Amino acid sequence: IWTRAACRRWCLLAMSQTNVDIGAVVGKGYGAFWRFQGRYRVCKGSRASKKSKTTALNIIYRMMQPRYSLANTLVVRKTARTLRDSCFSDLKWGTLRLGVGHLWTFTTSPLAAVYKPTGQQIFFRGLDDPLKLASISCPVGGICWAWIEERWWLVMI
């Protein structure tokens, strides 16, 4: 089990060894999204407008920050079977794009991502089985963020 101080040192070390220009990685048009400090962050745009990629980068980046060492994320789509080819692959891509892929473990059964230094997790669930949403237990911290992909499906359910 990691102490908070050890976790903080590890996270700082991991991030300091990775020299990435976030502005160049994210690209133009998402500065306000990236800096947003409010409660609900909504990302609107057409197809291929980098909404999911930017969200994935943001989640990976935030979870690795020492001040969020107890934060976990829940990723939700209408059906669980579509998560693997969308949000899951975007988050995996995000770790590689930020140069921190070696610090993350991605499993396909169950669909999950774990930040190795702290044990934080990203959980993936579909709304096709709502009971699975009620039984999520975090080994470290609690669920702090939710990524609802294709939110417009919520009004149709």
Salt bridges, closest charged atoms under 4 A:
ASP90 OD1 - LYS53 NZ 2.98
ASP129 OD2 - LYS132 NZ 3.97
GLU149 OE2 - ARG77 NH1 3.94
